[in-house]
Amino acid sequence: MDELTSNWNRLTLSDREGPGCCLDNELSSQEFFLATKFLTKRAINVDAIAKTFTPLWRSRNGFQVPNLGNHMVLFGFDNEKEVDKVIQSEPWSFDKHLMVLERYNKNNLVEELQFNKTTFWVQVHGLSIKFMNARAAEKICEILGTVLPSTNPKETEGGSFVRIKVSLDVTIPLCRGRLVSIGRDKEVWVSFK
């Protein structure tokens, strides 16, 4: 081990390899990126992906789709509002496989991104009429992940259930439900779908 350490200490950088080049923000690209991981084992076709999402996302100036390998692509937009619109409309799938989207801020390597969270609508079943509202369902769903409050009450109505938008960790399965106390006397099972 000492021999390896001494050999390592003898290695140096030449003048051309050493410090001297500094990149400022003015040299960075002006695009806004969405890094995407496709949860599939099949090879992905970048041209088919671009053709599928161009009419769905209706980007004013289009977007670029470079393939990063390992089932990852980088969607490049020229407008941050379009990135926001795509993220707010999660979840997305391609060829029946989930796409996990993550904002890419260009300061880190794409390989450092986790790709472990996406937003789903979770149905909350088994609530009594008294508690069939978004506020009660949001409190119950806090156990699942980050609850995204709804601004439109019509979005949460589902008839016999309430639906809530939750940012979930896709590396763990959705729990089946939760035991909820109603007052001090009663407990009910509320199921998630």
C-alpha positions in Angstrom: 0.0 0.0 0.0 2.9 2.4 0.8 4.4 1.7 -2.6 1.1 2.6 -4.3 0.9 5.9 -2.2 4.4 6.9 -3.2 3.7 6.2 -6.9 0.6 8.2 -6.7 2.4 11.2 -5.1 4.9 11.2 -8.0 2.1 11.8 -10.6 1.7 15.5 -11.6 -0.2 17.5 -14.1 1.6 19.2 -16.9 1.3 23.0 -17.5 -1.3 22.4 -20.2 -3.3 20.0 -18.0 -3.3 22.1 -14.8 -5.5 25.1 -13.8 -6.0 28.1 -16.0 -9.4 27.7 -17.6 -12.4 29.2 -15.8 -16.0 29.0 -17.2 -18.4 31.8 -16.3 -22.2 31.7 -16.4 -22.1 33.8 -19.6 -20.7 30.7 -21.4 -23.5 28.4 -20.3 -26.4 27.4 -22.5 -29.5 29.5 -22.1 -31.9 26.5 -22.2 -34.0 25.0 -19.4 -33.8 21.3 -19.0 -35.9 18.4 -17.8 -33.8 15.3 -17.2 -36.0 12.2 -17.7 -35.4 8.5 -16.8 -37.6 5.9 -18.6 -38.4 3.0 -16.3 -38.1 0.3 -18.9 -35.5 -2.3 -19.9 -36.2 -1.8 -23.6 -34.1 0.5 -25.8 -35.6 3.9 -26.2 -36.2 5.6 -29.5 -35.5 9.3 -29.2 -37.2 10.2 -32.5 -40.4 8.4 -31.4 -40.2 10.2 -28.0 -39.9 13.6 -29.8 -42.8 12.8 -32.1 -45.0 11.7 -29.3 -44.5 14.6 -27.0 -44.3 17.5 -29.5 -48.1 17.6 -29.9 -48.8 16.8 -26.3 -46.6 19.5 -24.8 -47.2 22.1 -27.5 -43.9 23.9 -26.9 -43.8 27.3 -28.7 -40.3 26.8 -30.1 -40.0 23.1 -29.8 -37.5 21.2 -27.7 -34.3 19.2 -28.1 -34.1 15.6 -27.0 -30.5 14.4 -26.6 -30.1 10.8 -25.6 -27.9 10.5 -22.5 -27.8 6.7 -22.4 -28.9 4.4 -19.6 -32.6 5.1 -20.5 -32.2 8.9 -19.8 -32.9 11.8 -22.1 -32.6 15.5 -21.6 -35.5 17.7 -22.8 -34.1 21.2 -23.6 -36.6 24.1 -23.7 -36.0 27.8 -24.3 -38.6 28.8 -21.8 -38.8 27.9 -18.1 -42.7 28.3 -18.1 -42.8 25.3 -20.5 -40.8 23.2 -18.2 -43.2 24.2 -15.3 -46.2 23.2 -17.5 -44.8 19.8 -18.2 -43.9 19.1 -14.6 -47.4 20.2 -13.4 -49.0 17.7 -15.7 -47.2 14.7 -14.3 -47.2 11.8 -14.4 -46.0 11.0 -17.9 -45.5 7.7 -19.6 -44.1 6.5 -22.9 -44.8 3.2 -24.4 -46.7 2.2 -21.2 -43.6 2.9 -19.0 -43.3 5.6 -16.4 -41.1 8.6 -17.1 -39.5 10.1 -14.0 -38.9 13.8 -14.6 -36.4 16.0 -12.7 -35.5 19.6 -13.2 -31.9 19.8 -14.3 -30.1 23.0 -13.1 -26.9 22.5 -15.2 -24.7 22.8 -12.1 -24.5 19.1 -11.4 -23.9 16.0 -13.6 -27.0 14.3 -14.8 -25.6 11.0 -13.3 -26.0 12.6 -9.8 -29.8 13.0 -10.2 -31.8 10.6 -8.1 -34.9 10.1 -10.4 -36.9 8.8 -7.4 -39.9 11.1 -7.2 -42.9 11.8 -9.5 -46.3 13.2 -8.9 -49.5 11.0 -8.9 -53.1 11.5 -8.2 -53.9 9.3 -5.2 -57.5 8.2 -4.6 -58.6 8.1 -1.0 -61.4 5.6 -0.4 -63.4 4.8 2.7 -64.0 8.3 4.1 -67.3 9.1 5.6 -69.3 12.0 4.0 -68.3 14.2 6.9 -64.6 14.0 6.0 -64.9 13.7 2.2 -63.1 16.9 1.4 -59.6 17.9 0.1 -58.3 19.2 3.5 -59.0 15.9 5.3 -57.7 13.8 2.4 -54.5 15.9 2.2 -53.9 15.3 6.0 -54.3 11.6 5.5 -52.0 11.5 2.4 -49.1 13.3 4.2 -47.7 9.8 5.0 -47.3 9.1 1.3 -45.0 12.0 0.3 -45.3 15.7 -0.4 -48.9 16.7 -0.8 -49.5 19.3 -3.5 -52.5 21.4 -2.5 -55.2 21.7 -5.1 -56.4 25.1 -6.1 -59.4 23.8 -7.9 -62.0 21.8 -5.8 -63.3 20.1 -9.0 -60.0 18.3 -9.3 -60.4 16.5 -6.0 -63.9 15.3 -6.5 -64.3 11.7 -7.5 -67.8 10.6 -6.3 -67.1 7.9 -3.7 -63.5 9.0 -3.1 -61.3 12.1 -3.0 -58.2 12.4 -5.1 -55.1 14.3 -4.0 -51.9 15.1 -5.9 -48.9 13.7 -4.1 -45.2 13.7 -5.0 -44.3 10.0 -4.3 -41.0 8.1 -4.0 -41.3 5.6 -6.9 -38.6 3.4 -5.4 -41.1 2.2 -2.7 -44.6 0.7 -3.3 -47.7 2.7 -2.5 -49.0 1.7 0.8 -52.4 0.0 0.7 -54.1 2.5 3.1 -54.0 4.0 6.6 -55.8 3.6 9.9 -57.4 6.9 10.7 -58.8 8.0 14.1 -62.1 9.9 13.9 -62.3 11.8 17.2 -61.3 9.6 20.2 -63.8 6.8 19.8 -63.6 5.4 16.3 -60.9 4.2 13.9 -61.5 3.6 10.2 -59.5 2.0 7.4 -58.9 4.4 4.5 -57.5 2.8 1.3 -55.3 4.4 -1.3 -55.4 3.7 -5.1 
